[in-house]
Amino acid sequence: MQQRIVSHGLQLLARASSAETIEYSDESWGYDDWKAAYMEVNDHNRAALLKQGDELRANRQVRQKRDFS
Amino acid sequence: MSDTKPVFYMERTRRYYEAQGFDTAYQYASSDGAPFTPMRKPLAESKVAIVTTASTYHREDLEPRKVDIGSTLIVPKKLYTDDLSWDKNATHTDDVNSFCPIESLREFEQQGVIGELSSRFHCVPTEYSQSATVDQDAPRILKSLQKDEVDVVLLIPL
């Protein structure tokens, strides 16, 4: 399947006549349940996400201090 | 076409970062159009290169991210992707060829589908600074690709 997907991409490239040429592949694999859960925000994870955000902001400050010093 | 619906990433990530306490939504880069150049020669005569957002080395959280280069002469046993935002519950990146298809392209080279696989692949850091991407990383990668006389680039982001 990997080869088919890469082949599809290459063939699309070769025949594209404009930017943003979109095609859909018939390939499918796995399941789609992950889509609902991807980056989900709910009452169970809200507090943990806020804590994550605090850590990210703290890291960003360290980076900015380092990068602009 | 399979009956699967796309994820609306921008809206999803906006809500996610809002929940993380970021007040200002990320302003995605946008352009009025995209420059388009049709293929100048057949694919079978073209040299193809890969640009990936994975890395050839482990990147620590606070480590400055930089453009990196790897060799396609041997498929790397591993490329580092843990610092990128892909769904780590739904899948894995153990199979390098699933996101950096060196093997497939090498076979296509042998079959004559493409002219040649470039001996180097390029790693571009995911960077929230659009100016860093536009003014530093992209020109650096372009220079490498031109040096390698690449005709076609596959951008394969994670």
gemmi code that builds the backbone of each chain (N, CA, C; Angstrom):
import gemmi

chains = {
    "A": [
        ("MET", (0.828, -1.196, 0.000), (0.000, 0.000, 0.000), (0.867, 1.252, 0.000)),
        ("GLN", (1.988, 1.205, 0.689), (2.860, 2.392, 0.734), (3.261, 2.805, -0.674)),
        ("GLN", (3.635, 1.821, -1.466), (4.044, 2.137, -2.846), (2.905, 2.744, -3.630)),
        ("ARG", (1.692, 2.228, -3.438), (0.539, 2.749, -4.183), (0.282, 4.202, -3.804)),
        ("ILE", (0.396, 4.501, -2.527), (0.151, 5.871, -2.067), (1.204, 6.815, -2.639)),
        ("VAL", (2.454, 6.402, -2.590), (3.524, 7.256, -3.128), (3.344, 7.410, -4.634)),
        ("SER", (2.974, 6.312, -5.279), (2.757, 6.355, -6.732), (1.641, 7.334, -7.062)),
        ("HIS", (0.561, 7.282, -6.296), (-0.566, 8.186, -6.524), (-0.100, 9.630, -6.403)),
        ("GLY", (0.708, 9.899, -5.387), (1.220, 11.252, -5.198), (2.074, 11.698, -6.361)),
        ("LEU", (2.931, 10.824, -6.837), (3.812, 11.177, -7.950), (3.015, 11.419, -9.234)),
        ("GLN", (2.035, 10.566, -9.474), (1.224, 10.718, -10.691), (0.401, 12.000, -10.639)),
        ("LEU", (-0.089, 12.326, -9.458), (-0.833, 13.578, -9.288), (0.061, 14.768, -9.625)),
        ("LEU", (1.282, 14.695, -9.127), (2.253, 15.751, -9.379), (2.495, 15.897, -10.874)),
        ("ALA", (2.641, 14.781, -11.532), (2.988, 14.803, -12.949), (1.858, 15.367, -13.803)),
        ("ARG", (0.602, 15.158, -13.394), (-0.499, 15.604, -14.263), (-1.184, 16.879, -13.751)),
        ("ALA", (-0.756, 17.401, -12.597), (-1.404, 18.610, -12.070), (-1.224, 19.767, -13.045)),
        ("SER", (-2.303, 20.520, -13.236), (-2.238, 21.648, -14.163), (-2.441, 22.976, -13.435)),
        ("SER", (-2.640, 22.915, -12.140), (-2.769, 24.155, -11.381), (-2.404, 23.874, -9.932)),
        ("ALA", (-2.167, 24.936, -9.192), (-1.880, 24.768, -7.770), (-3.132, 24.251, -7.072)),
        ("GLU", (-2.947, 23.678, -5.912), (-4.059, 23.171, -5.098), (-4.903, 22.168, -5.881)),
        ("THR", (-4.268, 21.309, -6.612), (-4.976, 20.214, -7.258), (-5.208, 19.146, -6.210)),
        ("ILE", (-6.449, 18.791, -6.011), (-6.783, 17.856, -4.928), (-7.363, 16.587, -5.526)),
        ("GLU", (-6.886, 15.482, -5.045), (-7.478, 14.194, -5.410), (-7.615, 13.370, -4.153)),
        ("TYR", (-8.515, 12.432, -4.176), (-8.695, 11.542, -3.040), (-8.300, 10.130, -3.447)),
        ("SER", (-7.620, 9.488, -2.546), (-7.187, 8.127, -2.824), (-8.235, 7.139, -2.326)),
        ("ASP", (-8.290, 5.989, -2.966), (-9.194, 4.934, -2.498), (-8.591, 4.140, -1.348)),
        ("GLU", (-7.335, 4.393, -1.038), (-6.693, 3.635, 0.035), (-7.341, 3.957, 1.368)),
        ("SER", (-7.513, 2.979, 2.173), (-7.974, 3.230, 3.542), (-7.351, 2.189, 4.447)),
        ("TRP", (-7.136, 2.549, 5.656), (-6.551, 1.606, 6.610), (-6.933, 2.028, 8.006)),
        ("GLY", (-6.779, 1.124, 8.917), (-7.072, 1.441, 10.322), (-8.548, 1.773, 10.513)),
        ("TYR", (-8.809, 2.664, 11.423), (-10.165, 3.048, 11.766), (-10.207, 4.550, 11.978)),
        ("ASP", (-11.375, 5.099, 12.026), (-11.494, 6.545, 12.134), (-11.862, 7.018, 13.528)),
        ("ASP", (-11.934, 6.091, 14.488), (-12.339, 6.501, 15.844), (-11.416, 7.565, 16.416)),
        ("TRP", (-10.148, 7.529, 16.021), (-9.178, 8.458, 16.598), (-9.547, 9.906, 16.293)),
        ("LYS", (-10.296, 10.099, 15.225), (-10.593, 11.480, 14.811), (-11.416, 12.212, 15.863)),
        ("ALA", (-12.334, 11.512, 16.488), (-13.161, 12.174, 17.500), (-12.315, 12.525, 18.721)),
        ("ALA", (-11.336, 11.678, 19.022), (-10.539, 11.861, 20.236), (-9.347, 12.780, 20.020)),
        ("TYR", (-8.995, 13.053, 18.766), (-7.788, 13.831, 18.492), (-7.927, 15.253, 19.010)),
        ("MET", (-7.034, 15.648, 19.883), (-7.022, 16.982, 20.494), (-8.388, 17.314, 21.110)),
        ("GLU", (-8.998, 16.297, 21.705), (-10.323, 16.492, 22.284), (-10.222, 17.351, 23.538)),
        ("VAL", (-11.189, 18.196, 23.742), (-11.288, 18.989, 24.969), (-12.603, 18.595, 25.634)),
        ("ASN", (-12.528, 18.141, 26.871), (-13.755, 17.804, 27.594), (-13.555, 18.120, 29.067)),
        ("ASP", (-14.591, 17.885, 29.848), (-14.521, 18.239, 31.269), (-13.469, 17.409, 32.007)),
        ("HIS", (-13.123, 16.245, 31.437), (-12.174, 15.372, 32.137), (-10.724, 15.812, 31.946)),
        ("ASN", (-10.461, 16.506, 30.854), (-9.048, 16.855, 30.600), (-8.783, 18.364, 30.646)),
        ("ARG", (-9.786, 19.137, 30.934), (-9.637, 20.597, 30.874), (-8.555, 21.105, 31.854)),
        ("ALA", (-8.605, 20.593, 33.059), (-7.640, 21.059, 34.073), (-6.211, 20.667, 33.674)),
        ("ALA", (-6.072, 19.448, 33.169), (-4.739, 18.973, 32.755), (-4.226, 19.797, 31.578)),
        ("LEU", (-5.116, 20.176, 30.680), (-4.697, 20.981, 29.519), (-4.232, 22.360, 29.965)),
        ("LEU", (-4.925, 22.919, 30.937), (-4.528, 24.240, 31.420), (-3.132, 24.164, 32.053)),
        ("LYS", (-2.885, 23.082, 32.772), (-1.573, 22.881, 33.415), (-0.503, 22.715, 32.336)),
        ("GLN", (-0.836, 21.990, 31.302), (0.093, 21.836, 30.165), (0.427, 23.192, 29.563)),
        ("GLY", (-0.600, 24.012, 29.446), (-0.415, 25.344, 28.874), (0.526, 26.184, 29.724)),
        ("ASP", (0.390, 26.058, 31.041), (1.287, 26.797, 31.940), (2.732, 26.361, 31.702)),
        ("GLU", (2.941, 25.072, 31.530), (4.306, 24.561, 31.299), (4.832, 25.049, 29.953)),
        ("LEU", (3.978, 25.047, 28.962), (4.416, 25.506, 27.632), (4.797, 26.975, 27.676)),
        ("ARG", (4.012, 27.765, 28.381), (4.316, 29.195, 28.455), (5.632, 29.419, 29.207)),
        ("ALA", (5.853, 28.631, 30.234), (7.109, 28.750, 30.988), (8.289, 28.386, 30.082)),
        ("ASN", (8.138, 27.315, 29.289), (9.207, 26.904, 28.377), (9.454, 27.966, 27.319)),
        ("ARG", (8.370, 28.577, 26.872), (8.506, 29.593, 25.827), (9.307, 30.777, 26.354)),
        ("GLN", (9.085, 31.112, 27.593), (9.827, 32.238, 28.178), (11.312, 31.914, 28.236)),
        ("VAL", (11.619, 30.668, 28.597), (13.022, 30.254, 28.641), (13.629, 30.359, 27.251)),
        ("ARG", (12.895, 29.889, 26.250), (13.403, 29.922, 24.868), (13.641, 31.347, 24.405)),
        ("GLN", (12.658, 32.199, 24.683), (12.772, 33.586, 24.220), (13.943, 34.270, 24.882)),
        ("LYS", (14.120, 33.984, 26.165), (15.244, 34.589, 26.890), (16.559, 34.119, 26.271)),
        ("ARG", (16.618, 32.835, 25.927), (17.832, 32.275, 25.348), (18.053, 32.801, 23.946)),
        ("ASP", (16.998, 32.832, 23.139), (17.156, 33.152, 21.729), (17.432, 34.627, 21.494)),
        ("PHE", (16.980, 35.476, 22.397), (17.157, 36.904, 22.177), (18.234, 37.506, 23.074)),
        ("SER", (18.955, 36.643, 23.768), (20.023, 37.194, 24.638), (21.341, 37.260, 23.873)),
    ],
    "B": [
        ("MET", (-13.706, 6.677, -3.688), (-13.215, 7.439, -2.539), (-13.783, 6.827, -1.261)),
        ("SER", (-12.926, 6.664, -0.248), (-13.397, 6.044, 0.985), (-14.314, 7.013, 1.717)),
        ("ASP", (-15.224, 6.452, 2.528), (-16.222, 7.276, 3.191), (-15.689, 7.793, 4.506)),
        ("THR", (-14.648, 8.562, 4.485), (-14.060, 9.079, 5.700), (-14.053, 10.592, 5.623)),
        ("LYS", (-14.269, 11.213, 6.767), (-14.348, 12.664, 6.757), (-13.057, 13.252, 7.329)),
        ("PRO", (-12.640, 14.369, 6.791), (-11.394, 14.957, 7.297), (-11.602, 15.580, 8.677)),
        ("VAL", (-10.513, 15.742, 9.389), (-10.533, 16.452, 10.670), (-10.349, 17.937, 10.369)),
        ("PHE", (-11.148, 18.757, 10.962), (-10.983, 20.201, 10.774), (-9.921, 20.684, 11.759)),
        ("TYR", (-8.674, 20.548, 11.345), (-7.552, 20.750, 12.250), (-7.492, 22.148, 12.830)),
        ("MET", (-7.753, 23.140, 12.030), (-7.584, 24.511, 12.531), (-8.555, 24.778, 13.668)),
        ("GLU", (-9.800, 24.369, 13.498), (-10.783, 24.596, 14.544), (-10.456, 23.733, 15.761)),
        ("ARG", (-10.048, 22.516, 15.516), (-9.739, 21.604, 16.610), (-8.574, 22.126, 17.431)),
        ("THR", (-7.516, 22.549, 16.728), (-6.343, 23.042, 17.461), (-6.640, 24.374, 18.121)),
        ("ARG", (-7.468, 25.199, 17.552), (-7.823, 26.471, 18.169), (-8.487, 26.212, 19.529)),
        ("ARG", (-9.408, 25.279, 19.553), (-10.100, 24.979, 20.813), (-9.151, 24.344, 21.835)),
        ("TYR", (-8.243, 23.536, 21.314), (-7.296, 22.844, 22.200), (-6.369, 23.850, 22.871)),
        ("TYR", (-5.822, 24.766, 22.079), (-4.896, 25.748, 22.639), (-5.637, 26.748, 23.531)),
        ("GLU", (-6.866, 26.974, 23.223), (-7.692, 27.836, 24.086), (-7.853, 27.170, 25.452)),
        ("ALA", (-8.066, 25.863, 25.456), (-8.202, 25.117, 26.702), (-6.881, 25.103, 27.467)),
        ("GLN", (-5.770, 25.225, 26.772), (-4.465, 25.296, 27.421), (-4.192, 26.702, 27.959)),
        ("GLY", (-5.120, 27.614, 27.771), (-4.984, 28.939, 28.356), (-4.351, 29.975, 27.443)),
        ("PHE", (-4.214, 29.635, 26.168), (-3.660, 30.623, 25.234), (-4.816, 31.496, 24.749)),
        ("ASP", (-4.698, 32.800, 25.029), (-5.804, 33.711, 24.735), (-5.904, 34.055, 23.257)),
        ("THR", (-4.750, 34.154, 22.623), (-4.750, 34.601, 21.231), (-4.596, 33.400, 20.304)),
        ("ALA", (-5.547, 33.235, 19.416), (-5.484, 32.097, 18.499), (-4.301, 32.268, 17.546)),
        ("TYR", (-3.676, 31.166, 17.179), (-2.545, 31.205, 16.250), (-3.019, 31.698, 14.887)),
        ("GLN", (-2.278, 32.629, 14.336), (-2.618, 33.157, 13.017), (-1.884, 32.338, 11.964)),
        ("TYR", (-2.613, 31.470, 11.300), (-1.983, 30.633, 10.284), (-1.525, 31.488, 9.107)),
        ("ALA", (-0.433, 31.074, 8.519), (0.055, 31.771, 7.329), (-0.974, 31.605, 6.225)),
        ("SER", (-1.169, 32.656, 5.471), (-2.080, 32.541, 4.327), (-1.500, 33.333, 3.171)),
        ("SER", (-1.791, 32.885, 2.012), (-1.284, 33.555, 0.813), (-2.440, 33.778, -0.148)),
        ("ASP", (-2.314, 34.771, -0.971), (-3.359, 35.040, -1.965), (-3.422, 33.940, -3.010)),
        ("GLY", (-2.314, 33.313, -3.239), (-2.291, 32.231, -4.216), (-1.045, 31.416, -4.012)),
        ("ALA", (-0.885, 30.401, -4.818), (0.320, 29.583, -4.725), (0.985, 29.585, -6.093)),
        ("PRO", (2.279, 29.878, -6.139), (2.943, 29.832, -7.447), (2.906, 28.402, -7.970)),
        ("PHE", (2.657, 28.266, -9.225), (2.567, 26.922, -9.810), (3.508, 26.820, -10.991)),
        ("THR", (4.283, 25.772, -11.000), (5.172, 25.502, -12.135), (4.882, 24.091, -12.613)),
        ("PRO", (4.428, 23.928, -13.852), (4.229, 22.570, -14.352), (5.583, 21.858, -14.453)),
        ("MET", (5.546, 20.565, -14.470), (6.768, 19.768, -14.588), (7.507, 20.175, -15.867)),
        ("ARG", (8.814, 20.374, -15.740), (9.606, 20.799, -16.903), (10.121, 19.606, -17.693)),
        ("LYS", (10.125, 18.459, -17.050), (10.532, 17.234, -17.760), (9.717, 16.087, -17.195)),
        ("PRO", (9.694, 14.986, -17.903), (8.902, 13.847, -17.413), (9.414, 13.379, -16.058)),
        ("LEU", (8.520, 12.828, -15.291), (8.868, 12.273, -13.985), (9.983, 11.246, -14.125)),
        ("ALA", (9.944, 10.490, -15.191), (10.938, 9.432, -15.396), (12.343, 9.981, -15.624)),
        ("GLU", (12.433, 11.293, -15.830), (13.757, 11.910, -15.989), (14.081, 12.838, -14.830)),
        ("SER", (13.235, 12.851, -13.817), (13.359, 13.825, -12.735), (14.025, 13.236, -11.508)),
        ("LYS", (14.800, 14.089, -10.841), (15.385, 13.692, -9.561), (14.422, 14.141, -8.469)),
        ("VAL", (14.091, 13.212, -7.582), (13.078, 13.445, -6.540), (13.741, 13.467, -5.171)),
        ("ALA", (13.325, 14.423, -4.350), (13.832, 14.499, -2.974), (12.658, 14.534, -2.001)),
        ("ILE", (12.957, 14.204, -0.757), (11.960, 14.214, 0.318), (12.305, 15.326, 1.294)),
        ("VAL", (11.267, 16.063, 1.719), (11.413, 16.976, 2.851), (10.433, 16.502, 3.912)),
        ("THR", (10.943, 16.246, 5.094), (10.124, 15.725, 6.185), (10.216, 16.650, 7.385)),
        ("THR", (9.223, 16.552, 8.288), (9.311, 17.317, 9.532), (9.903, 16.471, 10.662)),
        ("ALA", (10.202, 15.217, 10.357), (10.889, 14.387, 11.349), (12.345, 14.838, 11.427)),
        ("SER", (13.067, 14.268, 12.370), (14.458, 14.676, 12.567), (15.360, 13.452, 12.643)),
        ("THR", (16.618, 13.654, 12.336), (17.571, 12.537, 12.414), (18.118, 12.373, 13.829)),
        ("TYR", (17.726, 13.256, 14.721), (18.220, 13.162, 16.099), (17.077, 13.559, 17.046)),
        ("HIS", (17.215, 13.142, 18.293), (16.189, 13.465, 19.281), (16.272, 14.941, 19.647)),
        ("ARG", (15.149, 15.619, 19.568), (15.121, 17.046, 19.907), (14.506, 17.216, 21.297)),
        ("GLU", (15.269, 17.820, 22.173), (14.746, 18.119, 23.505), (13.731, 19.249, 23.394)),
        ("ASP", (12.871, 19.356, 24.421), (11.803, 20.367, 24.382), (12.311, 21.769, 24.086)),
        ("LEU", (13.370, 22.154, 24.766), (13.817, 23.537, 24.652), (14.963, 23.713, 23.669)),
        ("GLU", (15.293, 22.642, 22.988), (16.434, 22.725, 22.075), (16.046, 23.536, 20.837)),
        ("PRO", (16.936, 24.430, 20.390), (16.623, 25.158, 19.151), (16.485, 24.167, 17.998)),
        ("ARG", (15.487, 24.398, 17.189), (15.260, 23.479, 16.078), (15.950, 24.000, 14.828)),
        ("LYS", (16.534, 23.097, 14.088), (17.263, 23.550, 12.902), (17.064, 22.577, 11.747)),
        ("VAL", (17.325, 23.083, 10.566), (17.273, 22.247, 9.371), (18.321, 21.144, 9.498)),
        ("ASP", (17.944, 19.969, 9.046), (18.838, 18.826, 9.176), (18.823, 18.040, 7.866)),
        ("ILE", (19.834, 17.237, 7.663), (19.925, 16.472, 6.408), (20.264, 15.032, 6.722)),
        ("GLY", (19.661, 14.117, 5.983), (19.971, 12.700, 6.142), (20.271, 12.085, 4.792)),
        ("SER", (20.777, 10.883, 4.813), (21.144, 10.198, 3.577), (20.087, 9.171, 3.207)),
        ("THR", (19.803, 9.064, 1.909), (18.857, 8.050, 1.446), (19.576, 6.785, 0.994)),
        ("LEU", (20.911, 6.781, 1.108), (21.654, 5.603, 0.628), (21.291, 4.365, 1.446)),
        ("ILE", (21.020, 4.583, 2.721), (20.493, 3.493, 3.556), (19.278, 4.055, 4.283)),
        ("VAL", (18.187, 3.314, 4.315), (16.998, 3.778, 5.032), (17.346, 3.886, 6.517)),
        ("PRO", (17.155, 5.056, 7.118), (17.468, 5.192, 8.546), (16.651, 4.193, 9.362)),
        ("LYS", (17.276, 3.643, 10.399), (16.530, 2.710, 11.251), (15.429, 3.462, 11.990)),
        ("LYS", (15.697, 4.715, 12.284), (14.726, 5.499, 13.046), (14.845, 6.967, 12.666)),
        ("LEU", (13.718, 7.645, 12.649), (13.714, 9.103, 12.594), (12.899, 9.572, 13.796)),
        ("TYR", (13.256, 10.714, 14.319), (12.671, 11.170, 15.577), (11.455, 12.055, 15.332)),
        ("THR", (10.354, 11.675, 15.965), (9.083, 12.364, 15.697), (8.314, 12.682, 16.976)),
        ("ASP", (8.825, 12.322, 18.134), (8.047, 12.466, 19.373), (7.670, 13.897, 19.693)),
        ("ASP", (8.452, 14.850, 19.211), (8.152, 16.239, 19.533), (7.128, 16.846, 18.570)),
        ("LEU", (6.640, 16.058, 17.638), (5.653, 16.560, 16.682), (4.251, 16.171, 17.130)),
        ("SER", (3.268, 16.902, 16.651), (1.886, 16.691, 17.122), (1.125, 15.744, 16.211)),
        ("TRP", (1.394, 14.472, 16.318), (0.590, 13.461, 15.636), (-0.052, 12.585, 16.702)),
        ("ASP", (-1.108, 11.896, 16.367), (-1.873, 11.166, 17.363), (-1.110, 9.926, 17.814)),
        ("LYS", (-0.517, 10.004, 18.995), (0.348, 8.932, 19.483), (-0.431, 7.760, 20.074)),
        ("ASN", (-1.757, 7.927, 20.183), (-2.582, 6.792, 20.614), (-3.032, 5.978, 19.404)),
        ("ALA", (-3.261, 6.654, 18.301), (-3.859, 5.983, 17.142), (-2.822, 5.273, 16.280)),
        ("THR", (-1.573, 5.724, 16.310), (-0.607, 5.139, 15.380), (0.811, 5.278, 15.938)),
        ("HIS", (1.790, 4.955, 15.107), (3.188, 5.044, 15.523), (4.009, 5.485, 14.324)),
        ("THR", (5.270, 5.775, 14.557), (6.155, 6.143, 13.459), (7.356, 5.200, 13.419)),
        ("ASP", (7.140, 3.970, 13.852), (8.231, 2.993, 13.856), (8.659, 2.632, 12.434)),
        ("ASP", (7.705, 2.680, 11.516), (8.008, 2.336, 10.125), (8.409, 3.624, 9.401)),
        ("VAL", (9.700, 3.847, 9.271), (10.202, 5.090, 8.675), (9.626, 5.294, 7.279)),
        ("ASN", (9.470, 4.203, 6.560), (8.988, 4.333, 5.173), (7.541, 4.803, 5.078)),
        ("SER", (6.821, 4.773, 6.190), (5.425, 5.228, 6.149), (5.339, 6.755, 6.072)),
        ("PHE", (6.418, 7.450, 6.448), (6.371, 8.904, 6.364), (7.609, 9.493, 5.690)),
        ("CYS", (8.556, 8.645, 5.376), (9.744, 9.077, 4.649), (10.038, 7.949, 3.644)),
        ("PRO", (9.295, 7.923, 2.545), (9.226, 6.727, 1.684), (10.461, 6.491, 0.825)),
        ("ILE", (11.600, 6.322, 1.470), (12.849, 6.107, 0.735), (12.782, 4.799, -0.056)),
        ("GLU", (12.316, 3.737, 0.585), (12.263, 2.428, -0.090), (11.375, 2.463, -1.327)),
        ("SER", (10.193, 3.053, -1.181), (9.277, 3.118, -2.324), (9.910, 3.908, -3.472)),
        ("LEU", (10.503, 5.022, -3.151), (11.088, 5.860, -4.197), (12.302, 5.184, -4.822)),
        ("ARG", (13.051, 4.429, -4.027), (14.199, 3.699, -4.568), (13.710, 2.650, -5.573)),
        ("GLU", (12.621, 1.978, -5.241), (12.059, 0.989, -6.163), (11.537, 1.666, -7.417)),
        ("PHE", (10.914, 2.817, -7.263), (10.427, 3.535, -8.434), (11.595, 3.984, -9.311)),
        ("GLU", (12.702, 4.299, -8.683), (13.904, 4.673, -9.436), (14.371, 3.466, -10.249)),
        ("GLN", (14.402, 2.310, -9.619), (14.843, 1.094, -10.309), (13.886, 0.694, -11.422)),
        ("GLN", (12.610, 1.002, -11.234), (11.608, 0.667, -12.258), (11.538, 1.718, -13.355)),
        ("GLY", (12.221, 2.851, -13.159), (12.180, 3.907, -14.171), (10.980, 4.838, -14.044)),
        ("VAL", (10.259, 4.747, -12.932), (9.109, 5.643, -12.739), (9.618, 7.067, -12.481)),
        ("ILE", (10.674, 7.157, -11.683), (11.341, 8.439, -11.474), (12.753, 8.322, -12.007)),
        ("GLY", (13.357, 9.449, -12.323), (14.710, 9.417, -12.864), (15.718, 8.974, -11.811)),
        ("GLU", (15.579, 9.581, -10.617), (16.566, 9.312, -9.580), (16.023, 9.776, -8.240)),
        ("LEU", (16.389, 9.065, -7.189), (16.107, 9.527, -5.830), (17.327, 10.315, -5.370)),
        ("SER", (17.118, 11.506, -4.889), (18.226, 12.318, -4.391), (18.917, 11.591, -3.249)),
        ("SER", (20.227, 11.739, -3.168), (20.979, 11.005, -2.140), (20.768, 11.602, -0.749)),
        ("ARG", (20.141, 12.770, -0.674), (19.883, 13.376, 0.628), (18.397, 13.668, 0.798)),
        ("PHE", (17.905, 13.506, 2.011), (16.581, 14.011, 2.347), (16.768, 15.120, 3.371)),
        ("HIS", (15.766, 15.961, 3.481), (15.900, 17.155, 4.316), (14.845, 17.174, 5.405)),
        ("CYS", (15.265, 17.614, 6.573), (14.360, 17.710, 7.719), (14.112, 19.183, 8.009)),
        ("VAL", (12.861, 19.578, 7.975), (12.529, 20.975, 8.267), (11.875, 21.021, 9.643)),
        ("PRO", (12.347, 21.910, 10.505), (11.749, 21.981, 11.844), (10.369, 22.628, 11.782)),
        ("THR", (9.431, 22.088, 12.545), (8.145, 22.753, 12.650), (8.346, 23.948, 13.563)),
        ("GLU", (7.953, 25.068, 13.110), (8.316, 26.317, 13.769), (7.108, 27.241, 13.785)),
        ("TYR", (6.730, 27.707, 14.987), (5.587, 28.597, 15.049), (5.913, 29.975, 14.477)),
        ("SER", (7.208, 30.277, 14.410), (7.596, 31.560, 13.839), (7.562, 31.450, 12.324)),
        ("GLN", (6.614, 32.109, 11.711), (6.500, 32.049, 10.254), (7.698, 32.721, 9.601)),
        ("SER", (8.219, 33.765, 10.236), (9.375, 34.438, 9.629), (10.604, 33.532, 9.674)),
        ("ALA", (10.755, 32.729, 10.729), (11.889, 31.793, 10.780), (11.777, 30.779, 9.653)),
        ("THR", (10.557, 30.312, 9.413), (10.356, 29.328, 8.346), (10.636, 29.953, 6.981)),
        ("VAL", (10.070, 31.140, 6.762), (10.155, 31.769, 5.439), (11.547, 32.349, 5.176)),
        ("ASP", (12.107, 32.976, 6.205), (13.358, 33.711, 5.986), (14.614, 32.885, 6.213)),
        ("GLN", (14.490, 31.802, 7.009), (15.704, 31.037, 7.322), (15.624, 29.599, 6.806)),
        ("ASP", (14.629, 28.860, 7.309), (14.631, 27.423, 7.033), (14.370, 27.107, 5.565)),
        ("ALA", (13.341, 27.735, 4.998), (13.005, 27.431, 3.593), (14.151, 27.788, 2.646)),
        ("PRO", (14.776, 28.961, 2.765), (15.893, 29.270, 1.868), (17.062, 28.299, 2.027)),
        ("ARG", (17.289, 27.864, 3.264), (18.392, 26.932, 3.497), (18.115, 25.594, 2.785)),
        ("ILE", (16.903, 25.123, 2.905), (16.557, 23.854, 2.267), (16.574, 24.020, 0.751)),
        ("LEU", (16.061, 25.128, 0.267), (16.061, 25.377, -1.176), (17.487, 25.346, -1.733)),
        ("LYS", (18.391, 25.962, -1.010), (19.796, 26.006, -1.452), (20.352, 24.570, -1.553)),
        ("SER", (20.053, 23.755, -0.546), (20.519, 22.356, -0.572), (19.909, 21.602, -1.743)),
        ("LEU", (18.621, 21.812, -1.979), (17.945, 21.105, -3.067), (18.519, 21.521, -4.421)),
        ("GLN", (18.810, 22.799, -4.546), (19.382, 23.284, -5.808), (20.790, 22.726, -5.997)),
        ("LYS", (21.531, 22.647, -4.910), (22.881, 22.085, -4.985), (22.805, 20.620, -5.449)),
        ("ASP", (21.792, 19.912, -4.982), (21.610, 18.506, -5.357), (20.929, 18.358, -6.715)),
        ("GLU", (20.584, 19.472, -7.353), (19.940, 19.477, -8.684), (18.643, 18.665, -8.672)),
        ("VAL", (17.859, 18.890, -7.666), (16.580, 18.195, -7.514), (15.525, 18.846, -8.412)),
        ("ASP", (14.678, 18.026, -9.021), (13.598, 18.538, -9.874), (12.255, 18.546, -9.150)),
        ("VAL", (12.043, 17.548, -8.308), (10.736, 17.365, -7.665), (10.961, 17.127, -6.185)),
        ("VAL", (10.144, 17.776, -5.355), (10.252, 17.585, -3.912), (8.915, 17.097, -3.376)),
        ("LEU", (8.973, 16.052, -2.574), (7.784, 15.595, -1.870), (7.853, 16.139, -0.455)),
        ("LEU", (6.901, 17.001, -0.100), (6.832, 17.535, 1.255), (5.911, 16.619, 2.053)),
        ("ILE", (6.459, 15.953, 3.056), (5.676, 14.966, 3.799), (5.696, 15.347, 5.264)),
        ("PRO", (4.715, 16.149, 5.687), (4.733, 16.607, 7.069), (4.090, 15.618, 8.034)),
        ("LEU", (4.577, 15.627, 9.259), (3.923, 14.881, 10.333), (3.331, 15.900, 11.279)),
    ],
}
model = gemmi.Model(1)
for chain_id, residues in chains.items():
    chain = gemmi.Chain(chain_id)
    for i, (resn, *xyz) in enumerate(residues, 1):
        res = gemmi.Residue()
        res.name, res.seqid = resn, gemmi.SeqId(i, " ")
        for name, pos in zip(("N", "CA", "C"), xyz):
            atom = gemmi.Atom()
            atom.name, atom.element = name, gemmi.Element(name[0])
            atom.pos, atom.b_iso = gemmi.Position(*pos), 0.0
            res.add_atom(atom)
        chain.add_residue(res)
    model.add_chain(chain)
structure = gemmi.Structure()
structure.add_model(model)
structure.setup_entities()
